[in-house]
Amino acid sequence: MALIGNILKTYRAPRQAVRGVLEMGRREDLMVVYLLLACALIFASQWPALARQAYLDPAIPLQALLAISAMVWLMAFPLIAYILAFVLYLLTRVVGMATTGYGSRVALFWAMLAASPLWLFWGMVKGLAAPGAAETALAALTLGAFLIFLVAGLLEAGRARDEVSDV
């Protein structure tokens, strides 16, 4: 329940939610769990759209589409996420934020996990409804929430590092 409560808290106060994650101390094991859970939920969100695609064009069976999606989201993207977190770390250093590599990973992985309920909803709409305004609006909402959570997480990670370095 604590994880679901923290995800819900992220929608009300994203910086406070990330602060709670950062206050647990340096927990690389937990960050990997958050990343893999987010990737698994995003993979699951693809199922309705892939089923629709397989139904409309049976040239590629659903099992093949799911296998490709699983390879991307469960094997390749976790590695890509670590590279993205490193790029975020470098970008924050360029713009003058005092964050750490761990803070960048927390911000990215938590933003992915916190936005995953919206991603699941978007996947359901994408699979069950024809492409249109509702799907586009929900995709924009999902991306916007992810970016808000990411920026809030990076700001909080920078603040947390400033407080630690002052001690």
C-alpha positions as CSV (number, residue, x, y, z in Angstrom):
1,M,0.0,0.0,0.0
2,A,2.9,2.4,0.6
3,L,3.9,2.3,-3.0
4,I,0.4,3.0,-4.3
5,G,0.0,5.7,-1.7
6,N,3.3,7.3,-2.8
7,I,2.2,7.1,-6.4
8,L,-1.1,8.9,-5.6
9,K,0.8,11.4,-3.5
10,T,2.9,12.2,-6.6
11,Y,-0.2,13.4,-8.4
12,R,-0.9,15.9,-5.5
13,A,2.6,16.9,-4.5
14,P,5.3,15.4,-6.8
15,R,8.3,17.0,-5.0
16,Q,7.2,15.7,-1.6
17,A,6.8,12.2,-3.0
18,V,10.3,12.2,-4.5
19,R,11.6,13.7,-1.3
20,G,10.1,10.7,0.5
21,V,11.9,8.3,-1.9
22,L,15.2,10.2,-1.4
23,E,14.9,10.2,2.4
24,M,15.0,6.4,2.3
25,G,18.7,6.7,1.6
26,R,20.7,5.4,-1.3
27,R,18.7,2.3,-2.3
28,E,19.9,1.2,-5.7
29,D,18.0,-2.1,-5.3
30,L,14.8,-0.2,-4.8
31,M,15.5,1.9,-7.9
32,V,15.9,-1.2,-10.0
33,V,12.6,-2.5,-8.7
34,Y,10.9,0.8,-9.5
35,L,12.4,0.8,-13.0
36,L,11.5,-2.8,-13.7
37,L,8.0,-2.4,-12.3
38,A,7.4,0.7,-14.5
39,C,8.7,-1.1,-17.5
40,A,6.4,-4.1,-16.8
41,L,3.4,-1.9,-16.4
42,I,4.2,0.0,-19.6
43,F,4.6,-3.3,-21.4
44,A,1.2,-4.4,-20.1
45,S,-0.3,-1.1,-21.3
46,Q,0.8,-2.1,-24.8
47,W,-1.3,-5.3,-24.9
48,P,-4.7,-3.8,-26.0
49,A,-3.2,-1.9,-28.9
50,L,-1.1,-4.9,-30.0
51,A,-4.2,-7.1,-29.8
52,R,-6.1,-4.6,-31.9
53,Q,-3.2,-4.4,-34.4
54,A,-3.0,-8.2,-34.7
55,Y,-6.8,-8.4,-35.2
56,L,-6.8,-5.7,-37.9
57,D,-3.7,-7.1,-39.7
58,P,-3.2,-10.8,-39.0
59,A,0.1,-10.9,-41.0
60,I,2.0,-10.7,-37.7
61,P,0.5,-12.8,-34.9
62,L,-0.2,-11.4,-31.5
63,Q,2.4,-13.6,-29.8
64,A,5.1,-12.1,-32.1
65,L,4.0,-8.6,-31.3
66,L,4.0,-9.3,-27.6
67,A,7.4,-10.9,-27.8
68,I,8.9,-7.9,-29.5
69,S,7.2,-5.5,-27.1
70,A,8.5,-7.6,-24.2
71,M,12.1,-7.5,-25.6
72,V,11.9,-3.8,-25.9
73,W,10.2,-2.9,-22.6
74,L,11.6,-5.6,-20.3
75,M,15.1,-6.1,-21.7
76,A,16.3,-3.1,-23.7
77,F,14.5,-0.2,-22.1
78,P,15.9,-0.8,-18.6
79,L,19.4,-0.4,-20.0
80,I,18.3,2.6,-22.1
81,A,16.8,4.2,-18.9
82,Y,20.2,4.1,-17.2
83,I,21.7,5.9,-20.1
84,L,18.9,8.4,-20.1
85,A,19.4,9.0,-16.4
86,F,23.1,9.6,-17.0
87,V,22.2,12.1,-19.8
88,L,19.8,13.8,-17.4
89,Y,22.6,14.0,-14.9
90,L,24.9,15.6,-17.4
91,L,22.2,18.1,-18.5
92,T,21.4,19.1,-15.0
93,R,25.1,19.8,-14.4
94,V,25.3,21.9,-17.6
95,V,22.3,24.1,-16.4
96,G,23.9,24.5,-13.0
97,M,21.7,22.1,-10.9
98,A,23.5,20.4,-8.1
99,T,22.1,16.9,-8.6
100,T,23.8,13.5,-8.4
101,G,23.7,10.5,-10.7
102,Y,21.6,8.7,-8.1
103,G,19.2,11.7,-7.9
104,S,18.8,11.7,-11.6
105,R,18.0,7.9,-11.5
106,V,15.4,8.5,-8.7
107,A,13.8,11.3,-10.7
108,L,13.6,9.3,-13.9
109,F,12.6,5.9,-12.5
110,W,10.0,7.4,-10.1
111,A,8.5,9.6,-12.9
112,M,8.1,6.5,-15.0
113,L,6.5,4.5,-12.2
114,A,4.2,7.3,-11.1
115,A,3.0,8.0,-14.7
116,S,2.4,4.3,-15.3
117,P,-1.3,4.4,-14.2
118,L,-1.9,7.0,-16.9
119,W,0.1,5.0,-19.3
120,L,-2.1,1.9,-18.6
121,F,-5.3,4.0,-19.2
122,W,-3.9,5.4,-22.4
123,G,-3.0,1.9,-23.6
124,M,-6.6,0.7,-22.9
125,V,-8.0,3.7,-24.8
126,K,-5.6,3.1,-27.6
127,G,-6.5,-0.5,-27.9
128,L,-10.3,-0.2,-27.5
129,A,-11.1,3.0,-29.3
130,A,-10.3,4.2,-32.8
131,P,-7.4,6.6,-33.1
132,G,-8.7,10.1,-32.5
133,A,-8.9,13.1,-30.2
134,A,-9.4,11.1,-27.0
135,E,-6.3,9.0,-27.5
136,T,-4.3,12.1,-28.5
137,A,-5.4,14.1,-25.5
138,L,-4.7,11.2,-23.2
139,A,-1.2,10.7,-24.7
140,A,-0.5,14.4,-24.2
141,L,-1.8,14.2,-20.6
142,T,0.4,11.1,-19.9
143,L,3.5,12.8,-21.4
144,G,2.8,16.0,-19.5
145,A,2.4,14.2,-16.2
146,F,5.6,12.3,-16.8
147,L,7.5,15.5,-17.6
148,I,6.1,17.3,-14.6
149,F,7.1,14.4,-12.3
150,L,10.5,14.2,-13.9
151,V,11.2,18.0,-13.5
152,A,9.9,18.0,-10.0
153,G,12.0,15.0,-9.1
154,L,15.2,16.6,-10.6
155,L,14.5,19.8,-8.7
156,E,14.0,17.9,-5.4
157,A,17.1,15.8,-6.0
158,G,19.1,19.0,-6.5
159,R,17.6,20.5,-3.3
160,A,18.4,17.3,-1.4
161,R,22.0,17.4,-2.6
162,D,22.4,21.0,-1.5
163,E,21.1,20.2,1.9
164,V,23.5,17.3,2.3
165,S,26.5,19.2,1.1
166,D,25.8,22.1,3.5
167,V,26.2,19.7,6.5
